[in-house]
């Protein structure tokens, strides 16, 4: 493949190449293998990830969703709560996210099955349910309407992916890949269809740039 680059925009974040080994998840005509975990619009705008997962520890707010989607040139999966934010508010946020242009909504592990069912009946975009431990009842989640599982179990993620994949061979799985290519490859081998990648922060990227400038060197 011939790749065209620009001088100014060539400096950007590239997802680890190992993620290309994922089989991928087909959503609205796109194949999603790499999913960037960030709400930093400058990072989102300057990444080559296939999709963005915009989840954060605060009450979901449509203004944040809109800012992320305005910056992104890739599909965005939007966090709509399920832990602190519950019930009808989650459903309302899900509808609003779809109207704003989200390609999927993500609910937290504590979300009630009834809420997942309500989202499934009212939205025309995938409902992505977060799984954090082997205690989660995957069969009930799928029966309620979960269409994609987002597995985030820290160091136990590959083990949990392997177990779920054995029990549910067809379910689409997004999983956290960990900090190294080896951990990502292990998660892919366990059965993940797509990998969530946490990029360096804005400050970390800037640190290298500023260090080059201090040494009177060109932009890295």
Phi and psi in degrees as GROMACS dihedral restraints (atoms count N, CA, C in turn):
[ dihedral_restraints ]
;  ai    aj    ak    al  type     phi  dphi    fc
    3     4     5     6     1   -82.6    20    10
    4     5     6     7     1   127.2    20    10
    6     7     8     9     1  -112.0    20    10
    7     8     9    10     1   127.2    20    10
    9    10    11    12     1   -97.9    20    10
   10    11    12    13     1   135.3    20    10
   12    13    14    15     1  -127.7    20    10
   13    14    15    16     1   156.5    20    10
   15    16    17    18     1  -111.1    20    10
   16    17    18    19     1   152.2    20    10
   18    19    20    21     1   -64.2    20    10
   19    20    21    22     1   -45.7    20    10
   21    22    23    24     1   -76.8    20    10
   22    23    24    25     1   -33.4    20    10
   24    25    26    27     1  -100.4    20    10
   25    26    27    28     1     6.5    20    10
   27    28    29    30     1   -72.9    20    10
   28    29    30    31     1   -26.2    20    10
   30    31    32    33     1   -79.6    20    10
   31    32    33    34     1   104.2    20    10
   33    34    35    36     1  -157.2    20    10
   34    35    36    37     1   172.4    20    10
   36    37    38    39     1   -91.0    20    10
   37    38    39    40     1   131.0    20    10
   39    40    41    42     1  -112.2    20    10
   40    41    42    43     1   131.2    20    10
   42    43    44    45     1   -65.7    20    10
   43    44    45    46     1   151.2    20    10
   45    46    47    48     1   -55.0    20    10
   46    47    48    49     1   135.3    20    10
   48    49    50    51     1   -62.3    20    10
   49    50    51    52     1   -26.2    20    10
   51    52    53    54     1   -59.1    20    10
   52    53    54    55     1   -26.3    20    10
   54    55    56    57     1   -64.8    20    10
   55    56    57    58     1   -23.3    20    10
   57    58    59    60     1   -65.1    20    10
   58    59    60    61     1   -12.5    20    10
   60    61    62    63     1   -78.0    20    10
   61    62    63    64     1   -10.5    20    10
   63    64    65    66     1   -65.2    20    10
   64    65    66    67     1   147.0    20    10
   66    67    68    69     1   -68.2    20    10
   67    68    69    70     1   -29.6    20    10
   69    70    71    72     1    91.6    20    10
   70    71    72    73     1   163.4    20    10
   72    73    74    75     1  -124.0    20    10
   73    74    75    76     1   127.6    20    10
   75    76    77    78     1   -86.6    20    10
   76    77    78    79     1   119.7    20    10
   78    79    80    81     1  -133.7    20    10
   79    80    81    82     1   115.8    20    10
   81    82    83    84     1    51.8    20    10
   82    83    84    85     1    44.0    20    10
   84    85    86    87     1    84.4    20    10
   85    86    87    88     1    -0.1    20    10
   87    88    89    90     1  -111.6    20    10
   88    89    90    91     1   148.0    20    10
   90    91    92    93     1  -101.1    20    10
   91    92    93    94     1   120.3    20    10
   93    94    95    96     1  -104.5    20    10
   94    95    96    97     1   117.3    20    10
   96    97    98    99     1  -115.9    20    10
   97    98    99   100     1   -42.8    20    10
   99   100   101   102     1  -108.6    20    10
  100   101   102   103     1   131.8    20    10
  102   103   104   105     1  -125.8    20    10
  103   104   105   106     1   117.0    20    10
  105   106   107   108     1   -81.9    20    10
  106   107   108   109     1   125.8    20    10
  108   109   110   111     1   -96.4    20    10
  109   110   111   112     1    96.4    20    10
  111   112   113   114     1  -166.6    20    10
  112   113   114   115     1   153.3    20    10
  114   115   116   117     1  -120.8    20    10
  115   116   117   118     1     9.3    20    10
  117   118   119   120     1   -80.9    20    10
  118   119   120   121     1   112.4    20    10
  120   121   122   123     1   -65.3    20    10
  121   122   123   124     1   -28.5    20    10
  123   124   125   126     1   -72.3    20    10
  124   125   126   127     1   -36.5    20    10
  126   127   128   129     1   -68.3    20    10
  127   128   129   130     1   -45.2    20    10
  129   130   131   132     1   -59.7    20    10
  130   131   132   133     1   -43.0    20    10
  132   133   134   135     1   -69.0    20    10
  133   134   135   136     1   -25.3    20    10
  135   136   137   138     1  -114.8    20    10
  136   137   138   139     1    45.1    20    10
  138   139   140   141     1  -132.8    20    10
  139   140   141   142     1   154.7    20    10
  141   142   143   144     1  -104.9    20    10
  142   143   144   145     1    20.6    20    10
  144   145   146   147     1   -64.5    20    10
  145   146   147   148     1   152.0    20    10
  147   148   149   150     1   -71.3    20    10
  148   149   150   151     1   -27.8    20    10
  150   151   152   153     1  -155.9    20    10
  151   152   153   154     1   167.3    20    10
  153   154   155   156     1  -119.7    20    10
  154   155   156   157     1   137.7    20    10
  156   157   158   159     1  -113.3    20    10
  157   158   159   160     1   111.2    20    10
  159   160   161   162     1  -102.9    20    10
  160   161   162   163     1    82.8    20    10
  162   163   164   165     1  -121.3    20    10
  163   164   165   166     1   147.7    20    10
  165   166   167   168     1  -154.2    20    10
  166   167   168   169     1   163.1    20    10
  168   169   170   171     1   -82.0    20    10
  169   170   171   172     1     7.1    20    10
  171   172   173   174     1  -104.8    20    10
  172   173   174   175     1   170.7    20    10
  174   175   176   177     1   -59.2    20    10
  175   176   177   178     1   127.2    20    10
  177   178   179   180     1   -58.1    20    10
  178   179   180   181     1   138.4    20    10
  180   181   182   183     1  -133.4    20    10
  181   182   183   184     1   128.6    20    10
  183   184   185   186     1   -56.6    20    10
  184   185   186   187     1   -28.6    20    10
  186   187   188   189     1   -66.9    20    10
  187   188   189   190     1   -33.2    20    10
  189   190   191   192     1   -70.1    20    10
  190   191   192   193     1   -43.9    20    10
  192   193   194   195     1   -56.1    20    10
  193   194   195   196     1   -46.0    20    10
  195   196   197   198     1   -64.6    20    10
  196   197   198   199     1   -40.1    20    10
  198   199   200   201     1   -63.3    20    10
  199   200   201   202     1   -43.1    20    10
  201   202   203   204     1   -64.2    20    10
  202   203   204   205     1   -46.4    20    10
  204   205   206   207     1   -70.5    20    10
  205   206   207   208     1   -28.5    20    10
  207   208   209   210     1   -67.0    20    10
  208   209   210   211     1   -35.4    20    10
  210   211   212   213     1   -82.3    20    10
  211   212   213   214     1   -31.0    20    10
  213   214   215   216     1   -77.3    20    10
  214   215   216   217     1   144.0    20    10
  216   217   218   219     1  -114.8    20    10
  217   218   219   220     1    27.7    20    10
  219   220   221   222     1  -138.3    20    10
  220   221   222   223     1   162.2    20    10
  222   223   224   225     1   -57.5    20    10
  223   224   225   226     1   146.3    20    10
  225   226   227   228     1  -121.2    20    10
  226   227   228   229     1   129.5    20    10
  228   229   230   231     1  -101.1    20    10
  229   230   231   232     1   121.1    20    10
  231   232   233   234     1  -104.6    20    10
  232   233   234   235     1   130.2    20    10
  234   235   236   237     1   -73.8    20    10
  235   236   237   238     1   130.3    20    10
  237   238   239   240     1  -124.7    20    10
  238   239   240   241     1    16.0    20    10
  240   241   242   243     1    97.8    20    10
  241   242   243   244     1  -150.2    20    10
  243   244   245   246     1   119.3    20    10
  244   245   246   247     1   -15.3    20    10
  246   247   248   249     1  -102.5    20    10
  247   248   249   250     1   -85.0    20    10
  249   250   251   252     1   -67.3    20    10
  250   251   252   253     1   -40.3    20    10
  252   253   254   255     1   -93.5    20    10
  253   254   255   256     1   127.4    20    10
  255   256   257   258     1  -132.8    20    10
  256   257   258   259     1   169.9    20    10
  258   259   260   261     1    54.0    20    10
  259   260   261   262     1  -130.0    20    10
  261   262   263   264     1   -60.4    20    10
  262   263   264   265     1   -31.0    20    10
  264   265   266   267     1   -66.3    20    10
  265   266   267   268     1   -38.7    20    10
  267   268   269   270     1   -62.7    20    10
  268   269   270   271     1   -43.3    20    10
  270   271   272   273     1   -63.5    20    10
  271   272   273   274     1   -43.5    20    10
  273   274   275   276     1   -61.3    20    10
  274   275   276   277     1   -42.7    20    10
  276   277   278   279     1   -65.4    20    10
  277   278   279   280     1   -36.5    20    10
  279   280   281   282     1   -63.4    20    10
  280   281   282   283     1   -45.1    20    10
  282   283   284   285     1   -61.0    20    10
  283   284   285   286     1   -45.2    20    10
  285   286   287   288     1   -63.4    20    10
  286   287   288   289     1   -40.3    20    10
  288   289   290   291     1   -62.4    20    10
  289   290   291   292     1   -40.8    20    10
  291   292   293   294     1   -64.0    20    10
  292   293   294   295     1   -43.1    20    10
  294   295   296   297     1   -63.9    20    10
  295   296   297   298     1   -31.6    20    10
  297   298   299   300     1   -75.3    20    10
  298   299   300   301     1   -17.3    20    10
  300   301   302   303     1   115.4    20    10
  301   302   303   304     1    11.4    20    10
  303   304   305   306     1   -63.1    20    10
  304   305   306   307     1   148.8    20    10
  306   307   308   309     1   -95.2    20    10
  307   308   309   310     1    -4.1    20    10
  309   310   311   312     1  -177.6    20    10
  310   311   312   313     1   157.7    20    10
  312   313   314   315     1  -117.7    20    10
  313   314   315   316     1   144.8    20    10
  315   316   317   318     1  -117.1    20    10
  316   317   318   319     1   127.5    20    10
  318   319   320   321     1  -112.4    20    10
  319   320   321   322     1   151.0    20    10
  321   322   323   324     1   -75.7    20    10
  322   323   324   325     1   166.1    20    10
  324   325   326   327     1   -57.3    20    10
  325   326   327   328     1   -37.6    20    10
  327   328   329   330     1   -74.0    20    10
  328   329   330   331     1    -2.7    20    10
  330   331   332   333     1   -57.4    20    10
  331   332   333   334     1   132.9    20    10
  333   334   335   336     1   -68.4    20    10
  334   335   336   337     1   147.1    20    10
  336   337   338   339     1   -59.4    20    10
  337   338   339   340     1   -34.0    20    10
  339   340   341   342     1   -63.3    20    10
  340   341   342   343     1   -36.3    20    10
  342   343   344   345     1   -69.0    20    10
  343   344   345   346     1   -39.8    20    10
  345   346   347   348     1   -61.7    20    10
  346   347   348   349     1   -43.5    20    10
  348   349   350   351     1   -61.1    20    10
  349   350   351   352     1   -42.8    20    10
  351   352   353   354     1   -63.9    20    10
  352   353   354   355     1   -40.7    20    10
  354   355   356   357     1   -62.8    20    10
  355   356   357   358     1   -44.1    20    10
  357   358   359   360     1   -60.0    20    10
  358   359   360   361     1   -39.2    20    10
  360   361   362   363     1   -76.8    20    10
  361   362   363   364     1   -20.9    20    10
  363   364   365   366     1  -108.7    20    10
  364   365   366   367     1    -8.9    20    10
  366   367   368   369     1  -115.2    20    10
  367   368   369   370     1   151.6    20    10
  369   370   371   372     1  -110.0    20    10
  370   371   372   373     1    19.0    20    10
  372   373   374   375     1  -123.3    20    10
  373   374   375   376     1   157.4    20    10
  375   376   377   378     1   -61.3    20    10
  376   377   378   379     1   142.3    20    10
  378   379   380   381     1   -98.2    20    10
  379   380   381   382     1   116.9    20    10
  381   382   383   384     1  -105.6    20    10
  382   383   384   385     1   122.4    20    10
  384   385   386   387     1  -109.2    20    10
  385   386   387   388     1   128.5    20    10
  387   388   389   390     1   -79.8    20    10
  388   389   390   391     1   134.7    20    10
  390   391   392   393     1  -120.0    20    10
  391   392   393   394     1   127.6    20    10
  393   394   395   396     1  -117.8    20    10
  394   395   396   397     1   -12.1    20    10
  396   397   398   399     1  -158.0    20    10
  397   398   399   400     1   167.2    20    10
  399   400   401   402     1   -70.9    20    10
  400   401   402   403     1    -8.3    20    10
  402   403   404   405     1   -75.9    20    10
  403   404   405   406     1   -19.0    20    10
  405   406   407   408     1   -65.7    20    10
  406   407   408   409     1   136.4    20    10
  408   409   410   411     1   -87.5    20    10
  409   410   411   412     1    94.9    20    10
  411   412   413   414     1   -65.7    20    10
  412   413   414   415     1   -39.0    20    10
  414   415   416   417     1   -59.3    20    10
  415   416   417   418     1   -42.0    20    10
  417   418   419   420     1   -68.0    20    10
  418   419   420   421     1   -38.3    20    10
  420   421   422   423     1   -61.2    20    10
  421   422   423   424     1   -45.4    20    10
  423   424   425   426     1   -68.1    20    10
  424   425   426   427     1   -39.0    20    10
  426   427   428   429     1   -64.3    20    10
  427   428   429   430     1   -32.7    20    10
  429   430   431   432     1   -72.6    20    10
  430   431   432   433     1   -22.8    20    10
  432   433   434   435     1   130.6    20    10
  433   434   435   436     1     3.2    20    10
  435   436   437   438     1   -60.5    20    10
  436   437   438   439     1   131.1    20    10
  438   439   440   441     1  -107.1    20    10
  439   440   441   442     1   -25.6    20    10
  441   442   443   444     1  -137.4    20    10
  442   443   444   445     1   140.0    20    10
  444   445   446   447     1  -101.2    20    10
  445   446   447   448     1   134.3    20    10
  447   448   449   450     1  -110.3    20    10
  448   449   450   451     1    99.9    20    10
  450   451   452   453     1   -93.6    20    10
  451   452   453   454     1   122.2    20    10
  453   454   455   456     1  -138.3    20    10
  454   455   456   457     1    87.6    20    10
  456   457   458   459     1  -122.0    20    10
  457   458   459   460     1    29.7    20    10
  459   460   461   462     1    55.1    20    10
  460   461   462   463     1  -132.1    20    10
  462   463   464   465     1   -66.3    20    10
  463   464   465   466     1   -19.1    20    10
  465   466   467   468     1   -89.5    20    10
  466   467   468   469     1     5.3    20    10
  468   469   470   471     1   -56.7    20    10
  469   470   471   472     1   -50.4    20    10
  471   472   473   474     1   -57.9    20    10
  472   473   474   475     1   -41.1    20    10
  474   475   476   477     1   -61.9    20    10
  475   476   477   478     1   -43.0    20    10
  477   478   479   480     1   -70.2    20    10
  478   479   480   481     1   -39.0    20    10
  480   481   482   483     1   -59.9    20    10
  481   482   483   484     1   -44.8    20    10
  483   484   485   486     1   -60.1    20    10
  484   485   486   487     1   -42.7    20    10
  486   487   488   489     1   -65.9    20    10
  487   488   489   490     1   -46.8    20    10
  489   490   491   492     1   -65.8    20    10
  490   491   492   493     1   -40.7    20    10
  492   493   494   495     1   -62.5    20    10
  493   494   495   496     1   -37.2    20    10
  495   496   497   498     1   -66.2    20    10
  496   497   498   499     1   -38.0    20    10
  498   499   500   501     1   -82.7    20    10
  499   500   501   502     1   -29.4    20    10
  501   502   503   504     1  -135.1    20    10
  502   503   504   505     1    79.7    20    10
  504   505   506   507     1   -60.2    20    10
  505   506   507   508     1   -26.5    20    10
  507   508   509   510     1   -98.0    20    10
  508   509   510   511     1   -11.1    20    10
  510   511   512   513     1   -70.4    20    10
  511   512   513   514     1   132.8    20    10
  513   514   515   516     1   -69.1    20    10
  514   515   516   517     1   133.0    20    10
  516   517   518   519     1  -125.6    20    10
  517   518   519   520     1   124.2    20    10
  519   520   521   522     1  -102.3    20    10
  520   521   522   523     1   136.6    20    10
  522   523   524   525     1  -141.7    20    10
  523   524   525   526     1   148.6    20    10
  525   526   527   528     1   -67.4    20    10
  526   527   528   529     1   137.9    20    10
  528   529   530   531     1   -95.7    20    10
  529   530   531   532     1   -11.5    20    10
  531   532   533   534     1    83.5    20    10
  532   533   534   535     1  -178.8    20    10
  534   535   536   537     1   -86.6    20    10
  535   536   537   538     1   -10.9    20    10
  537   538   539   540     1  -126.7    20    10
  538   539   540   541     1   163.0    20    10
  540   541   542   543     1   -64.3    20    10
  541   542   543   544     1   -33.1    20    10
  543   544   545   546     1   -64.9    20    10
  544   545   546   547     1   -43.5    20    10
  546   547   548   549     1   -68.0    20    10
  547   548   549   550     1   -35.8    20    10
  549   550   551   552     1   -65.5    20    10
  550   551   552   553     1   -43.6    20    10
  552   553   554   555     1   -64.2    20    10
  553   554   555   556     1   -36.5    20    10
  555   556   557   558     1   -63.8    20    10
  556   557   558   559     1   -41.6    20    10
  558   559   560   561     1   -67.5    20    10
  559   560   561   562     1   -38.6    20    10
  561   562   563   564     1   -64.6    20    10
  562   563   564   565     1   -45.0    20    10
  564   565   566   567     1   -62.5    20    10
  565   566   567   568     1   -29.1    20    10
  567   568   569   570     1   -71.6    20    10
  568   569   570   571     1   -20.1    20    10
  570   571   572   573     1   129.6    20    10
  571   572   573   574     1     9.4    20    10
  573   574   575   576     1   -70.1    20    10
  574   575   576   577     1   138.0    20    10
  576   577   578   579     1   -88.2    20    10
  577   578   579   580     1   -25.9    20    10
  579   580   581   582     1  -148.4    20    10
  580   581   582   583     1   152.6    20    10
  582   583   584   585     1  -118.5    20    10
  583   584   585   586     1   132.6    20    10
  585   586   587   588     1   -86.0    20    10
  586   587   588   589     1   126.9    20    10
  588   589   590   591     1  -115.9    20    10
  589   590   591   592     1   127.9    20    10
  591   592   593   594     1   -92.5    20    10
  592   593   594   595     1   114.0    20    10
  594   595   596   597     1   -78.4    20    10
  595   596   597   598     1   166.8    20    10
  597   598   599   600     1   -62.8    20    10
  598   599   600   601     1   153.3    20    10
  600   601   602   603     1   -73.5    20    10
  601   602   603   604     1   166.2    20    10
  603   604   605   606     1   -55.9    20    10
  604   605   606   607     1   -42.2    20    10
  606   607   608   609     1   -64.4    20    10
  607   608   609   610     1   -39.1    20    10
  609   610   611   612     1   -66.3    20    10
  610   611   612   613     1   -41.8    20    10
  612   613   614   615     1   -64.8    20    10
  613   614   615   616     1   -42.5    20    10
  615   616   617   618     1   -65.6    20    10
  616   617   618   619     1   -31.6    20    10
  618   619   620   621     1   -58.0    20    10
  619   620   621   622     1   -45.0    20    10
  621   622   623   624     1   -67.5    20    10
  622   623   624   625     1   -38.1    20    10
  624   625   626   627     1   -64.2    20    10
  625   626   627   628     1   -47.1    20    10
  627   628   629   630     1   -66.2    20    10
  628   629   630   631     1   -35.2    20    10
  630   631   632   633     1   -63.9    20    10
  631   632   633   634     1   -39.1    20    10
  633   634   635   636     1   -63.1    20    10
  634   635   636   637     1   -43.5    20    10
  636   637   638   639     1   -63.1    20    10
  637   638   639   640     1   -38.3    20    10
  639   640   641   642     1   -63.7    20    10
  640   641   642   643     1   -28.5    20    10
  642   643   644   645     1   -93.4    20    10
  643   644   645   646     1    11.3    20    10
  645   646   647   648     1    61.3    20    10
  646   647   648   649     1    35.4    20    10
  648   649   650   651     1  -103.1    20    10
  649   650   651   652     1   166.0    20    10
  651   652   653   654     1   -73.8    20    10
  652   653   654   655     1   165.2    20    10
  654   655   656   657     1   -56.0    20    10
  655   656   657   658     1   130.7    20    10
